[in-house]
C-alpha cells in the first residue's frame, strides 16, 4: 500500500505498537504525541489517514481534525477515545469522522476500519449504480480473528484471489460465507467490478430465472420492457451464489451453460450475450451426497468446486469468541450511545462455553441484545439471553433424551427455541428455509404459541 497514516496519541506504547502493526500491513506511518507536534507533522506530509485521540495532552483532537481538513479536505479520520460519551459520538458525526473507536481496541479493528474506508473510496471513484449491492450498515466488511484456521484461510484467499478459477465455500449457517466471498473479490483484479450476491433459496424458480438471466419486452405477461439479469449486471466481476444446493435442477443446467460458454440468453431473446464472470458458491449441504441422490448435477459440481474453502464454526475458533464479542460490544455501544467498556468475567465465561449453533451471526445478535439491556459500563451475565444463561440446565435435559433422529432433533429444537429466536434466525440455525420451517410446523402440529 502507498497510503500514509499519521497516528496522534499521547500513549507512547500504543503509538509504537500500532505503528509497527500498520507498517507490516504496508502503510507508511508517522507518529505524534501532542496537538502541536501533530500539526507540524501534518503540514510537512499530507497524510491519507489520521488516527487521532480526542483527548490530547495539549489540546482537542476534534479541533486538530478541523485544522487539517483545511489542508486536505479528503483526509480520512479515525477518532479514538478512552472516555466514550454521547457528546463525543455526536461531535464525531458532526465533523464527519470515518470511524470512532473506543480504547482499548484490537488492532484488527483499526485494519478493518481502514479496509472499509478504502473500499468506500474506491466505490466513489468507480461510480456505479448497483442498488442490488447495497447492504445493511450492520454488515461486517472485514474478517476479524486470530484463530490459526482463519489465518490459514486468509492465506489461501491471497493465493487464489487473482486467478479466474471458481471457488466453493463450505461452512455452517452464520459462519460468514458471504464475507469470505467478498474477501476473495476484494483481493482480486475484479475488485472494481460488481460483486453480486444471489440467494438461490430465496425466490421461486420462475422468478429466480428472470432475476439471473433478465428478459426482453414481451417475454411473458407483464414484461413491458427489457430488464438486465444479475449475471449481465455482474459482467467483469464476481457472482456469489449462496445456498447453491437449493438451486433447481432446471436452472443448474442453464448455469452450467453460462460457465462453459461464458454467455447468457435473456428470457424471450434469441440472442446470446458474452459475459466474463467468476463464480463463488456457498452451501452448508453435503453436495457430494446431493449428487449421489440426483439432486445436484455432477458436472456443475465439478465446475463450481475447483477450489474448496472450508470455514470453521465459531466453536472451533477458541479466543476469537472473545475478540469478536468485544468488537461487537464496542460497535453497538457507539451506535446506541452507551459507555460500555468491558464484559464481566461471568458473562464472558458463558459466552466461551456456549456452542454457538448460529456461529458469528448469532454472537453478533447476542451482543447487540446485551448492549441494549446493559445498565452499567459492563455486559453482565443477566444481560445475556436465557438460553445461554441456562445452557447447563438445557444440557442436562438433553442428556435425558437418548439418540434422536434428525427429524426428532429438529422438532425438539423448534419447540425449545422458537420463543428465543425469530422465524428467520430459527430457520438459518437449522439450515433450512422459512418455508421448510413452516412445513415442518404444519406436519408436527406445532403452533408459534406452543
C-alpha positions as CSV (number, residue, x, y, z in Angstrom):
1,X,0.0,0.0,0.0
2,X,1.2,3.6,-0.7
3,X,-1.2,5.3,1.8
4,X,0.4,7.4,4.5
5,X,-1.0,7.4,8.1
6,X,-0.5,9.8,11.0
7,X,-1.1,8.4,14.5
8,X,-1.7,11.1,17.1
9,X,-1.9,9.7,20.6
10,X,-0.4,10.6,24.0
11,X,0.3,6.9,24.8
12,X,3.8,6.1,23.6
13,X,3.3,2.3,23.9
14,X,0.2,2.5,21.7
15,X,1.9,4.7,19.2
16,X,4.9,2.4,18.8
17,X,3.0,-0.9,18.7
18,X,0.2,0.4,16.4
19,X,2.9,2.0,14.1
20,X,4.7,-1.4,13.9
21,X,1.5,-3.2,13.1
22,X,0.4,-0.8,10.3
23,X,3.9,-0.8,8.8
24,X,3.7,-4.6,8.5
25,X,0.3,-4.1,6.7
26,X,2.1,-1.9,4.1
27,X,1.3,1.6,5.2
28,X,3.8,4.5,5.6
29,X,3.3,5.6,9.2
30,X,4.2,8.8,11.1
31,X,3.5,9.4,14.8
32,X,2.9,12.4,17.1
33,X,2.3,12.7,20.8
34,X,0.7,16.2,21.0
35,X,-1.6,18.5,19.2
36,X,1.2,20.9,18.1
37,X,3.6,18.1,17.1
38,X,0.8,16.5,15.0
39,X,0.0,19.8,13.3
40,X,3.7,20.3,12.5
41,X,4.0,16.8,11.1
42,X,0.8,17.1,9.0
43,X,1.9,20.3,7.4
44,X,5.2,18.6,6.4
45,X,3.5,15.5,5.0
46,X,-0.1,15.4,3.7
47,X,-1.5,12.1,5.1
48,X,-4.2,10.0,3.6
49,X,-5.4,8.8,7.1
50,X,-5.2,10.2,10.6
51,X,-5.8,8.1,13.6
52,X,-6.3,10.7,16.4
53,X,-7.1,10.5,20.1
54,X,-9.8,13.0,21.1
55,X,-8.2,13.8,24.5
56,X,-4.7,15.0,23.6
57,X,-2.2,16.3,26.3
58,X,-2.2,19.8,24.9
59,X,-5.5,20.2,23.0
60,X,-8.6,18.7,21.5
61,X,-8.3,16.1,18.8
62,X,-11.5,17.3,17.2
63,X,-10.0,20.8,16.8
64,X,-6.9,19.2,15.2
65,X,-9.2,17.5,12.6
66,X,-10.9,20.8,11.8
67,X,-7.5,22.4,11.1
68,X,-6.1,19.7,8.9
69,X,-9.3,19.5,6.9
70,X,-8.5,22.9,5.6
71,X,-5.2,21.5,4.2
72,X,-6.7,18.3,2.9
73,X,-10.5,18.1,2.7
74,X,-10.3,14.4,1.6
75,X,-8.3,13.2,4.6
76,X,-9.9,10.1,6.3
77,X,-10.3,10.4,10.0
78,X,-10.5,7.6,12.7
79,X,-11.2,9.0,16.1
80,X,-10.2,7.1,19.3
81,X,-11.2,7.8,22.9
82,X,-10.8,6.3,26.4
83,X,-13.8,8.2,27.6
84,X,-16.8,7.5,25.3
85,X,-19.9,9.6,25.6
86,X,-22.9,10.6,23.6
87,X,-21.5,14.1,23.3
88,X,-18.2,12.9,21.7
89,X,-20.0,10.5,19.4
90,X,-22.3,13.3,18.2
91,X,-19.2,15.5,17.6
92,X,-17.6,12.8,15.7
93,X,-20.7,12.6,13.5
94,X,-20.8,16.3,13.1
95,X,-17.2,16.6,11.8
96,X,-17.9,13.5,9.5
97,X,-15.3,11.2,11.0
98,X,-15.0,8.0,9.1
99,X,-14.9,5.9,12.3
100,X,-15.0,6.2,16.1
101,X,-13.2,3.5,18.2
102,X,-13.2,3.1,22.0
103,X,-10.0,2.1,23.8
104,X,-8.7,-0.4,24.4
105,X,-9.2,-1.6,20.8
106,X,-7.9,-4.6,18.9
107,X,-5.6,-3.6,16.1
108,X,-7.6,-5.8,13.8
109,X,-10.4,-3.3,14.3
110,X,-8.2,-0.5,13.0
111,X,-7.3,-2.6,10.0
112,X,-10.9,-3.5,9.4
113,X,-11.8,0.2,9.5
114,X,-9.0,1.2,7.1
115,X,-10.1,-1.5,4.6
116,X,-13.7,-0.4,4.7
117,X,-12.8,3.3,4.2
118,X,-10.5,2.3,1.3
119,X,-13.3,0.2,-0.1
120,X,-15.9,3.1,0.1
121,X,-13.4,5.5,-1.5
122,X,-12.9,3.0,-4.4
123,X,-16.7,2.9,-4.8
124,X,-16.9,6.6,-5.1
125,X,-14.1,6.7,-7.7
126,X,-15.7,4.0,-9.7
127,X,-19.2,5.5,-9.7
128,X,-21.5,2.6,-10.5
129,X,-25.3,2.4,-9.8
130,X,-25.7,-1.0,-8.2
131,X,-28.8,-0.9,-6.0
132,X,-28.8,-4.7,-5.6
133,X,-25.4,-4.5,-3.9
134,X,-26.4,-2.2,-1.1
135,X,-26.2,-4.0,2.2
136,X,-27.1,-3.1,5.7
137,X,-24.6,-0.9,7.6
138,X,-24.6,-3.6,10.2
139,X,-22.8,-6.0,7.9
140,X,-19.1,-6.6,8.5
141,X,-16.8,-5.9,5.6
142,X,-13.6,-7.4,7.1
143,X,-12.7,-10.7,8.7
144,X,-11.7,-10.5,12.3
145,X,-10.0,-13.3,14.1
146,X,-6.7,-14.7,15.4
147,X,-7.5,-18.4,15.1
148,X,-4.9,-20.4,13.1
149,X,-7.7,-21.8,10.9
150,X,-8.8,-18.2,9.9
151,X,-5.2,-17.0,9.3
152,X,-4.6,-20.1,7.0
153,X,-7.9,-19.4,5.2
154,X,-6.9,-15.8,4.5
155,X,-3.5,-17.0,3.2
156,X,-5.3,-19.3,0.8
157,X,-7.5,-16.4,-0.3
158,X,-4.5,-14.3,-1.1
159,X,-3.1,-17.1,-3.3
160,X,-6.3,-17.8,-5.3
161,X,-7.8,-14.3,-5.5
162,X,-6.1,-13.2,-8.7
163,X,-6.9,-16.4,-10.6
164,X,-10.1,-16.9,-12.6
165,X,-11.0,-20.2,-11.0
166,X,-14.3,-20.8,-9.3
167,X,-14.5,-21.3,-5.6
168,X,-16.8,-23.3,-3.3
169,X,-17.2,-22.2,0.3
170,X,-18.3,-24.8,2.8
171,X,-19.5,-23.9,6.3
172,X,-22.3,-23.9,8.8
173,X,-25.0,-21.2,8.7
174,X,-23.8,-17.9,10.2
175,X,-20.0,-18.5,9.7
176,X,-19.8,-15.6,7.3
177,X,-19.6,-17.3,3.9
178,X,-20.6,-14.1,2.0
179,X,-17.9,-12.2,4.0
180,X,-15.2,-14.6,2.8
181,X,-16.6,-14.4,-0.8
182,X,-16.2,-10.6,-0.6
183,X,-12.7,-11.0,0.7
184,X,-11.8,-13.1,-2.5
185,X,-13.4,-10.5,-4.7
186,X,-11.7,-7.5,-3.0
187,X,-8.3,-9.2,-3.2
188,X,-8.7,-9.8,-6.9
189,X,-8.3,-7.8,-10.1
190,X,-12.1,-7.8,-10.3
191,X,-12.5,-5.6,-7.2
192,X,-13.6,-2.5,-9.1
193,X,-16.3,-4.5,-10.9
194,X,-19.6,-5.6,-9.4
195,X,-19.9,-8.1,-6.6
196,X,-23.4,-9.6,-6.9
197,X,-24.8,-11.8,-4.2
198,X,-27.7,-14.1,-5.1
199,X,-29.5,-16.3,-2.6
200,X,-30.6,-19.4,-4.6
201,X,-33.2,-20.4,-1.9
202,X,-35.0,-17.1,-1.5
203,X,-37.0,-16.9,-4.7
204,X,-39.4,-19.3,-6.6
205,X,-37.8,-21.0,-9.7
206,X,-39.6,-18.8,-12.3
207,X,-38.6,-15.5,-10.5
208,X,-35.1,-16.7,-9.9
209,X,-34.6,-17.4,-13.6
210,X,-35.7,-13.9,-14.7
211,X,-33.6,-12.4,-11.9
212,X,-30.5,-14.3,-13.1
213,X,-30.9,-14.0,-16.8
214,X,-33.1,-11.0,-17.3
215,X,-35.8,-10.8,-20.0
216,X,-36.8,-8.9,-23.1
217,X,-40.0,-7.0,-23.7
218,X,-42.9,-9.4,-24.3
219,X,-41.2,-12.4,-23.0
220,X,-44.2,-13.1,-20.7
221,X,-47.3,-11.3,-19.4
222,X,-46.2,-8.2,-17.6
223,X,-42.8,-7.9,-19.3
224,X,-43.4,-4.4,-20.6
225,X,-39.7,-3.5,-21.1
226,X,-36.3,-5.2,-21.3
227,X,-34.6,-6.0,-18.0
228,X,-31.0,-6.9,-17.4
229,X,-30.4,-10.0,-15.3
230,X,-28.0,-10.1,-12.4
231,X,-25.5,-12.2,-14.4
232,X,-25.3,-9.5,-17.1
233,X,-25.0,-6.7,-14.5
234,X,-22.1,-8.6,-12.8
235,X,-20.1,-8.8,-16.1
236,X,-16.4,-8.5,-15.3
237,X,-17.0,-9.0,-11.6
238,X,-17.9,-11.8,-9.2
239,X,-21.2,-13.7,-8.7
240,X,-21.8,-15.1,-5.2
241,X,-24.3,-17.9,-5.3
242,X,-25.4,-18.5,-1.7
243,X,-27.2,-21.8,-0.8
244,X,-26.2,-23.2,-4.2
245,X,-27.5,-26.6,-3.1
246,X,-31.1,-25.2,-3.3
247,X,-30.8,-24.2,-7.0
248,X,-33.5,-26.1,-9.0
249,X,-32.2,-28.7,-11.5
250,X,-33.5,-26.9,-14.5
251,X,-31.5,-23.8,-13.5
252,X,-28.5,-25.9,-12.8
253,X,-28.4,-26.9,-16.4
254,X,-28.6,-23.2,-17.5
255,X,-26.0,-22.1,-15.1
256,X,-23.6,-24.8,-16.4
257,X,-24.0,-23.4,-19.9
258,X,-23.1,-19.9,-18.7
259,X,-19.9,-21.3,-17.0
260,X,-18.9,-23.3,-20.1
261,X,-19.9,-21.0,-22.9
262,X,-19.4,-17.7,-21.0
263,X,-22.6,-16.3,-22.4
264,X,-26.2,-15.7,-21.2
265,X,-29.5,-15.5,-23.0
266,X,-32.3,-13.4,-21.5
267,X,-35.8,-14.9,-21.4
268,X,-37.6,-14.4,-24.6
269,X,-34.5,-13.5,-26.6
270,X,-32.9,-15.4,-29.5
271,X,-29.6,-13.6,-29.0
272,X,-26.9,-14.5,-26.5
273,X,-24.5,-12.1,-24.7
274,X,-20.9,-12.7,-23.8
275,X,-20.1,-12.3,-20.1
276,X,-16.9,-12.5,-18.0
277,X,-17.8,-13.9,-14.6
278,X,-16.1,-15.5,-11.6
279,X,-18.4,-17.7,-9.6
280,X,-18.1,-18.2,-5.8
281,X,-20.7,-20.6,-4.4
282,X,-21.6,-21.4,-0.8
283,X,-23.5,-24.2,0.9
284,X,-24.0,-25.9,4.2
285,X,-25.1,-29.0,2.5
286,X,-23.0,-32.0,1.5
287,X,-23.1,-31.6,-2.2
288,X,-21.4,-35.0,-2.8
289,X,-24.5,-36.6,-1.2
290,X,-26.8,-34.3,-3.2
291,X,-25.0,-35.5,-6.4
292,X,-25.4,-39.2,-5.4
293,X,-29.1,-38.6,-4.7
294,X,-29.6,-36.9,-8.1
295,X,-30.5,-33.5,-6.5
296,X,-27.4,-31.7,-7.9
297,X,-25.7,-32.1,-11.3
298,X,-22.3,-33.7,-11.0
299,X,-20.9,-31.7,-14.0
300,X,-21.9,-28.4,-12.4
301,X,-20.5,-29.5,-9.0
302,X,-17.1,-30.1,-10.6
303,X,-17.3,-26.7,-12.4
304,X,-18.0,-24.8,-9.2
305,X,-15.8,-26.9,-6.9
306,X,-12.4,-26.1,-8.5
307,X,-11.1,-24.7,-5.1
308,X,-12.8,-25.5,-1.8
309,X,-12.5,-23.3,1.2
310,X,-13.9,-24.7,4.5
311,X,-14.9,-22.0,7.1
312,X,-14.6,-23.3,10.6
313,X,-17.5,-22.9,13.0
314,X,-17.2,-20.4,15.8
315,X,-17.0,-23.0,18.5
316,X,-13.7,-24.2,17.0
317,X,-12.1,-20.8,16.9
318,X,-11.1,-20.5,20.5
319,X,-10.2,-17.0,21.6
320,X,-12.0,-15.5,18.6
321,X,-15.2,-15.7,20.5
322,X,-13.8,-13.1,23.0
323,X,-12.3,-11.0,20.3
324,X,-15.5,-10.9,18.3
325,X,-17.6,-10.3,21.4
326,X,-15.6,-7.2,22.3
327,X,-15.7,-6.0,18.7
328,X,-19.5,-6.2,18.6
329,X,-19.7,-4.7,22.1
330,X,-17.8,-1.6,21.0
331,X,-19.7,-1.3,17.7
332,X,-23.2,-1.4,19.3
333,X,-22.1,0.7,22.3
334,X,-21.2,3.5,20.0
335,X,-24.3,3.0,17.9
336,X,-26.5,3.2,21.0
337,X,-24.5,5.9,22.7
338,X,-23.6,3.8,25.7
339,X,-20.4,3.8,27.7
340,X,-19.8,0.1,27.9
341,X,-16.2,-0.8,28.2
342,X,-16.0,-4.5,29.2
343,X,-17.7,-7.9,29.5
344,X,-17.9,-9.2,33.1
345,X,-15.9,-12.5,33.6
346,X,-19.1,-14.4,34.5
347,X,-20.7,-13.3,31.2
348,X,-17.5,-14.0,29.2
349,X,-17.3,-17.4,30.7
350,X,-20.8,-18.2,29.5
351,X,-20.0,-16.9,26.0
352,X,-16.9,-19.1,25.8
353,X,-18.7,-22.2,27.0
354,X,-21.7,-21.8,24.6
355,X,-21.5,-23.9,21.4
356,X,-22.9,-21.2,19.1
357,X,-25.1,-23.1,16.7
358,X,-25.7,-19.9,14.8
359,X,-22.0,-19.0,14.7
360,X,-20.8,-15.4,14.3
361,X,-24.2,-14.1,13.2
362,X,-25.7,-15.5,16.5
363,X,-22.9,-14.0,18.5
364,X,-23.5,-10.6,16.9
365,X,-27.2,-10.8,17.8
366,X,-26.5,-11.8,21.4
367,X,-24.1,-9.0,22.0
368,X,-26.4,-6.4,20.4
369,X,-29.2,-7.6,22.8
370,X,-26.8,-7.5,25.7
371,X,-25.8,-3.9,24.9
372,X,-29.4,-2.9,24.8
373,X,-30.1,-4.3,28.3
374,X,-26.7,-3.4,29.9
375,X,-27.3,-0.7,32.6
376,X,-23.6,-0.2,33.7
377,X,-20.3,0.1,32.0
378,X,-20.1,-3.7,31.6
379,X,-22.1,-6.5,29.9
380,X,-23.2,-8.9,32.7
381,X,-24.4,-12.4,32.7
382,X,-28.0,-11.3,33.3
383,X,-27.9,-9.2,30.1
384,X,-27.4,-12.4,28.0
385,X,-30.3,-14.4,26.5
386,X,-32.0,-17.0,28.7
387,X,-30.9,-20.0,26.6
388,X,-27.2,-19.1,27.2
389,X,-27.6,-18.4,30.9
390,X,-29.5,-21.7,31.4
391,X,-27.5,-23.8,29.0
392,X,-26.4,-26.2,31.7
393,X,-30.0,-27.0,32.6
394,X,-30.7,-27.4,28.9
395,X,-27.7,-29.7,28.5
396,X,-28.9,-31.8,31.4
397,X,-32.4,-32.1,29.9
398,X,-30.8,-33.2,26.6
399,X,-29.0,-36.0,28.4
400,X,-32.4,-37.4,29.3
401,X,-33.2,-37.8,25.6
402,X,-31.5,-40.8,24.1
403,X,-30.3,-40.9,20.5
404,X,-32.6,-38.7,18.4
405,X,-33.1,-38.9,14.7
406,X,-32.6,-35.7,12.7
407,X,-36.4,-35.2,12.5
408,X,-36.8,-35.6,16.2
409,X,-33.9,-33.3,17.0
410,X,-35.3,-30.7,14.6
411,X,-38.7,-31.0,16.3
412,X,-37.2,-30.7,19.8
413,X,-35.1,-27.7,18.7
414,X,-38.1,-25.8,17.3
415,X,-40.1,-26.4,20.5
416,X,-37.3,-25.4,22.7
417,X,-36.0,-22.3,20.9
418,X,-38.9,-20.8,18.9
419,X,-39.5,-18.3,21.8
420,X,-35.8,-17.3,21.7
421,X,-35.2,-16.7,18.0
422,X,-37.1,-15.0,15.2
423,X,-38.5,-17.2,12.4
424,X,-35.6,-16.2,10.1
425,X,-33.0,-16.9,12.8
426,X,-34.5,-20.3,13.7
427,X,-34.6,-21.4,10.0
428,X,-31.0,-20.2,9.5
429,X,-29.7,-22.1,12.6
430,X,-31.4,-25.3,11.4
431,X,-30.0,-24.7,7.9
432,X,-33.5,-24.7,6.2
433,X,-35.7,-22.1,4.6
434,X,-38.6,-20.3,6.3
435,X,-40.9,-22.2,4.0
436,X,-39.4,-25.5,5.2
437,X,-39.8,-24.4,8.8
438,X,-43.4,-23.6,8.2
439,X,-44.0,-27.0,6.6
440,X,-42.4,-28.9,9.5
441,X,-44.5,-27.0,12.0
442,X,-47.6,-27.9,10.0
443,X,-46.5,-31.6,9.8
444,X,-46.0,-31.8,13.5
445,X,-48.9,-29.6,14.6
446,X,-46.6,-27.1,16.3
447,X,-48.0,-23.5,16.7
448,X,-45.9,-20.4,17.4
449,X,-47.5,-20.3,20.9
450,X,-46.6,-23.9,21.7
